[in-house]
Amino acid sequence: MTTLTMTDFRSNMASSFDRVDAGEFVFINRGRQKTYAIIPVEDDDLAITPELAAKIEKARQEFREGKGISLNSRDEMEKWFDSL
């Protein structure tokens, strides 16, 4: 794992990406309270596969049919998660 400041990252961009490509985690600190991770993105990450499209359509159909739940508060959400 490597953690860099913004200045270090700007000076070492190519080697930072090489580390990520080699499987290492690289984090960039921006100020004192923000940290970002560099992750590779593959073409498959940007595409909707036929399987995913079918799942999305099924969910839309179930929503149209009134199947699903409606949670109106954090408490309702927590109770629902606890019930799982």
Buried (B, 14 or more C-beta within 10 A) or exposed (E): EBEBEEEBBEEBEEEBEEBBEEEEEBBBBEEEEEEEEBEEEEEEEEEEEEEEEEEEEEEEEEEEEEEEEEEEEEEEEEEEEEEE
